[in-house]
Amino acid sequence: MSAASEPASGRGAKLSQRARSASARSLAVSLFTVVGFLVLYLLVPLEADGWPFGAAAGLVAIVAILPITARRIRGIKRSDHPVSEAVEAVSLVTSAVVFGFAATYYVIASTSGQIPGITTKVDSLYFTMTTVATVGYGDIVPTGQSARALVTFQILVNLTLVGTAIRLIGTVATERRRDQTQDAEA
């Protein structure tokens, strides 16, 4: 039997199995991250007396993006599975942006009426996603100055921070993967 027709075994099969396992783990972690943020968003009291906590939680999620991104990039640089780590990092950064802004928009809408179309948390999540996706349907529009300032800030975050974070994470993962390939060939 020639080497080409032999079944995959040995070191190559183990590497392939580890890569599949890392990919499955990464997808599970990413899904858990999104679902976790969604559950947290739906459970955190954002209306009535709970609005200060909700506003603080939203702002912390937004501000935490920089240190989270830096930490995840360092992890990708050391990872045996940089692409899987990158998928998890993008999921975490994106979830933090979406749910941080959704919480803050809901608090503004429920306490000041500056975004009249937002009456539920789902409305706020929808508005945030249309802003992130830059589609702006026009059915929910910020009318107050604070709300417009926050939307402007989110657009700036979307264009710069999230885009830069995703690019950095992808670049670091690609470089790490290339380094691993070169080490394996040497």
C-alpha positions as CSV (number, residue, x, y, z in Angstrom):
1,M,0.0,0.0,0.0
2,S,1.4,3.4,-0.9
3,A,1.8,6.2,1.5
4,A,-0.8,8.2,-0.4
5,S,-3.4,5.5,0.0
6,E,-2.9,4.8,3.7
7,P,-5.5,6.1,6.1
8,A,-4.7,9.2,8.1
9,S,-3.0,8.2,11.3
10,G,-0.3,9.2,13.6
11,R,0.6,12.8,14.2
12,G,-1.4,14.3,11.3
13,A,-4.6,12.7,12.4
14,K,-4.0,13.9,16.0
15,L,-3.4,17.4,14.8
16,S,-6.5,17.3,12.7
17,Q,-8.6,16.0,15.6
18,R,-7.2,18.7,17.8
19,A,-8.0,21.4,15.2
20,R,-11.6,20.1,14.9
21,S,-11.9,20.0,18.7
22,A,-10.6,23.6,19.0
23,S,-13.0,24.7,16.2
24,A,-16.0,23.1,18.0
25,R,-14.9,24.6,21.3
26,S,-14.6,28.0,19.7
27,L,-18.0,27.8,18.2
28,A,-19.5,26.7,21.5
29,V,-17.7,29.5,23.4
30,S,-18.8,32.1,20.8
31,L,-22.4,30.9,20.9
32,F,-22.3,30.9,24.8
33,T,-20.9,34.5,24.7
34,V,-23.7,35.8,22.5
35,V,-26.4,34.0,24.5
36,G,-24.9,35.0,27.8
37,F,-24.9,38.7,26.8
38,L,-28.4,38.4,25.6
39,V,-29.7,36.8,28.8
40,L,-27.8,39.3,30.9
41,Y,-29.3,42.2,28.9
42,L,-32.8,40.8,29.2
43,L,-32.4,40.2,33.0
44,V,-30.6,43.4,34.1
45,P,-33.1,46.0,35.4
46,L,-32.9,48.9,33.0
47,E,-36.2,50.7,33.8
48,A,-37.6,52.6,36.8
49,D,-35.3,52.4,39.8
50,G,-32.8,50.1,38.1
51,W,-31.8,52.5,35.4
52,P,-28.6,53.7,37.0
53,F,-27.4,50.1,37.3
54,G,-28.5,49.5,33.7
55,A,-26.7,52.6,32.4
56,A,-23.5,51.7,34.3
57,A,-23.6,48.1,33.0
58,G,-24.0,49.4,29.4
59,L,-21.2,51.9,29.8
60,V,-18.9,49.4,31.4
61,A,-19.5,47.0,28.5
62,I,-18.6,49.7,26.0
63,V,-15.5,50.9,27.9
64,A,-14.3,47.4,28.5
65,I,-13.8,46.8,24.8
66,L,-10.3,48.2,24.7
67,P,-8.8,46.1,27.5
68,I,-10.7,43.0,26.4
69,T,-9.4,43.4,22.9
70,A,-5.8,43.9,24.1
71,R,-6.0,40.9,26.3
72,R,-7.5,38.7,23.6
73,I,-4.8,39.8,21.1
74,R,-2.1,38.7,23.6
75,G,-3.9,35.4,24.0
76,I,-4.0,34.9,20.2
77,K,-0.3,35.5,20.0
78,R,0.4,32.6,22.3
79,S,-2.4,30.3,21.2
80,D,-2.0,26.9,19.5
81,H,-5.3,27.6,17.7
82,P,-5.2,31.3,16.8
83,V,-8.1,31.3,14.4
84,S,-10.4,29.7,17.0
85,E,-9.2,32.3,19.5
86,A,-9.9,35.1,17.0
87,V,-13.4,33.9,16.4
88,E,-14.1,33.9,20.2
89,A,-12.5,37.4,20.5
90,V,-14.6,38.9,17.7
91,S,-17.7,37.3,19.3
92,L,-16.9,38.8,22.6
93,V,-16.1,42.3,21.3
94,T,-19.1,42.5,19.1
95,S,-21.4,41.2,21.8
96,A,-20.1,43.8,24.3
97,V,-20.6,46.6,21.8
98,V,-24.2,45.5,20.9
99,F,-25.4,44.8,24.4
100,G,-23.6,47.8,25.9
101,F,-25.2,50.2,23.5
102,A,-28.6,48.5,23.6
103,A,-28.7,48.8,27.4
104,T,-27.7,52.5,27.3
105,Y,-30.2,53.3,24.6
106,Y,-33.0,51.6,26.5
107,V,-32.2,53.6,29.6
108,I,-32.2,56.9,27.7
109,A,-35.4,56.0,26.0
110,S,-37.2,54.9,29.2
111,T,-36.0,57.8,31.3
112,S,-36.0,60.7,29.0
113,G,-38.1,59.8,25.9
114,Q,-35.3,60.9,23.6
115,I,-35.8,57.9,21.4
116,P,-39.6,57.6,21.1
117,G,-39.6,54.3,19.1
118,I,-37.9,52.4,21.8
119,T,-40.4,51.0,24.3
120,T,-39.0,47.6,25.0
121,K,-35.6,46.0,25.3
122,V,-36.2,44.2,22.0
123,D,-36.8,47.7,20.4
124,S,-33.5,48.8,21.8
125,L,-31.6,45.8,20.6
126,Y,-33.2,46.2,17.1
127,F,-32.2,49.9,17.0
128,T,-28.6,49.0,18.1
129,M,-28.3,46.3,15.4
130,T,-29.6,48.7,12.7
131,T,-27.0,51.2,13.8
132,V,-24.2,48.6,13.9
133,A,-25.2,47.4,10.5
134,T,-25.5,51.0,9.2
135,V,-28.9,50.3,7.6
136,G,-30.9,52.8,9.6
137,Y,-34.5,51.9,8.8
138,G,-35.9,55.2,10.1
139,D,-38.7,53.7,12.2
140,I,-36.8,54.5,15.4
141,V,-35.1,57.8,15.5
142,P,-33.2,59.6,18.3
143,T,-34.8,63.0,18.9
144,G,-33.0,64.4,21.9
145,Q,-29.5,65.7,21.9
146,S,-28.1,63.2,24.4
147,A,-29.5,60.3,22.3
148,R,-28.1,61.7,19.1
149,A,-24.7,62.2,20.7
150,L,-24.8,58.6,21.9
151,V,-25.8,57.3,18.4
152,T,-23.0,59.4,16.9
153,F,-20.5,57.9,19.4
154,Q,-21.7,54.4,18.6
155,I,-21.2,55.0,14.9
156,L,-17.7,56.3,15.6
157,V,-17.1,53.2,17.8
158,N,-18.4,50.9,15.0
159,L,-16.3,52.5,12.3
160,T,-13.1,52.8,14.3
161,L,-12.8,50.6,17.4
162,V,-14.8,47.5,16.3
163,G,-13.3,47.6,12.8
164,T,-9.8,48.1,14.1
165,A,-10.3,45.4,16.8
166,I,-11.5,42.9,14.2
167,R,-8.7,43.7,11.8
168,L,-6.1,43.4,14.6
169,I,-7.5,40.2,15.9
170,G,-7.5,38.8,12.3
171,T,-4.0,39.9,11.6
172,V,-2.6,38.5,14.8
173,A,-4.4,35.2,14.2
174,T,-3.0,35.0,10.7
175,E,0.5,35.8,11.8
176,R,0.4,33.3,14.6
177,R,-0.9,30.6,12.2
178,R,1.9,31.4,9.7
179,D,4.5,31.2,12.5
180,Q,3.1,27.8,13.5
181,T,3.3,26.5,9.9
182,Q,6.9,27.7,9.6
183,D,7.8,26.1,12.9
184,A,6.2,22.8,11.8
185,E,8.1,22.9,8.5
186,A,11.5,23.6,10.1
